Amino acid sequence: MVEISNFYTTPVTFNDQGLPVSSKEGHGFGVQSIAAFCKKHGAVCQFEAAEGRFCLKLVL
């Protein structure tokens, strides 16, 4: 299991699959890559944003 977190100052938006999305051009490719990796290797990832902290949890 890996957990990575950092602070954020702008609102984080999630799609209906629980993945964070960005309205900025050229952003969001990292999340798509992580989701593709998880699907390919049977891993599970979860993204959360609460109280100013963004967190990615990945279980392989």
N, C-alpha and C positions, 0 to 999 in steps of 0.2 A: 504494500500500500504506500502511496505517495500522497502527501498533502502539501499544497503550495498556496500561500496566501499573501496578499498585499493590500494596501489601503487604496481607496478610491474616493474621488471628490465629486464626480459627475454621476448621475443616475445610471444604473445598469438595467438593461432591458433583456428579457428572456423570451425565446420563442415557445411554441406549444410543446416542444420536445425537451424543454429545460436547458437549452443552450443559450448562452449570452449572444446577443446580436449587436452589431455596431452600424450606425448610420453614416459613419465616416468612410469615404472612399479609400480602398486599400487596406482596410482593417477587417479582422474576423477570420483571416486565413488560418491562424494558429488554432483556434477552436475547431474549425472544420478538420484540420489535420489530426487533432487529438481524437475527435469523434470517429474519424475514419480508421485510425489505429486501433481504437477500442473495438470497433465492429470487426475488423480483420482478425484480431488476436483474442477475441472473447473477453476482453477487459470491460470494466464498468467505470464510467466517469460521472461525477456529479459536480455541478457548479452552484455556488451559493453567493449571495451578496446580502450582508446584513450589518448594521451598525458601523458602516464605513469600511468594512473589510470584505474583500472578494476572495473566495476560496475555491480551489479545484481539488477534488479528491479523486484519485485514480486507483483502482484495484485490478491487479493483473494476476 
